């Protein structure tokens, strides 16, 4: 679905690393993040998904920048809702 390796924390998607960018679930700060060059929103089935952003490699070029986006995703993870699990059939 996300075309990379996803890292789950407490059953919730936190970050997903792919060959050319990183998907981060950052919560409400995604609105401000979209104004940064090198950040784009996630579109699925023609609809923008809130809370998710793609971070370009240019913004991950050093430990400070990389850690900022990881820390932002981890901070939101505490408040994020997990996906509903399908009910088991008896």
RAPEUR-V827958 format. One record per pair of residues at least 6 apart in sequence whose ideal C-beta (glycine too) atoms are under 7 Angstrom apart, sorted by the first residue. I is the first residue (numbers start at 1). J is the second residue. Records with the same first field share a line. If there is no record, write none. Layout:
I=J  J
//
This chain:
2=16  23
3=18
4=16  17  18
5=16  17
6=13  16
7=14  15
8=14
9=74  77
10=77
11=82
12=77  80  82
13=25
14=25  73  74  77
15=22  23  24  70  73
16=22  23
20=57
21=54  55  56  57
22=55  60  69
23=42  52  54
24=53  55  69  72  73
25=51  52  73  76  80
26=33  51  53  72  73  76
27=51  76  79  80
29=72
30=41  50  51  52  53
33=39  53
34=41  53
38=55  56  58  59
39=53  54  55
40=53  54
41=48  53
42=49  52  53  54
55=69
59=65
60=66
//
